[in-house]
Amino acid sequence: MSPFTPRKCTARRHPQILLKDGPVLPVRVSISQASAQIRGEKPEVQTGALIDTGATTSCISVSLAAELSLISVSRGKFCGAHGDAELRNIYVVDFSFEGSGFWIRNCPVAEVDLQGAKFGMLVGRDLLRNAHLTYDGPTGEFTLEIPSPSHPSREHEKLEEEPQVEGKTAQSPRNRAERRRMEPPARKKKKS
């Protein structure tokens, strides 16, 4: 098996805008392949994704979940930056950073209120733990590589390249991970 090549997503903003808005990458968010098979359609929404090293879990906005008509696979308690823990819906989505050429499949995300934000998704440490983020404040450039070239892992199995058909991106074929039944994230049992 050949080694996996990291995929890069790079953006450049004016340094003052990067300071104000943070590292936001354009992203396409879609329902999972398993849900698409059941529904007979695969809606997709374009939004921004804030690379948020302060977020433990990746999240999507309440309005994005409604726009995609997502069905909750679980619920969990999450604490935001401004308050106490709240019970939130958990969904499974597929997403792709615009122009990256790959999709991250079957990603669990929590629903949060991002009303007024310039983005509809937060990419948290659950995904960033296997990535390499370069943030160059003076130039306004940032790059996200998945998986990290310094620590490749099996996380690349969640990635799927987009096939190109006559210069356009085609619908990606199903893979082993997409055929699995959607299940909520596994919980570890505490030892007594």
Buried (B, 14 or more C-beta within 10 A) or exposed (E): EEEBEBBBBBBEBEBEEBEEBBBBBBBBBBBBBBBBEEEEEBBEBEBBBBBBEEBEBBBBBBBBBEBBEBBEBBEBEBEBEEEEEEEBBBBBBBBBBEEBBBBBBBBBBBBBEBEEBEBBBBBBBBBBEBBBBEBEEEEBBBBBBBBBEEEBEEBBEBBBEBEEEEEEEEEBEBBEBBEEEBEEEEEEEEEE
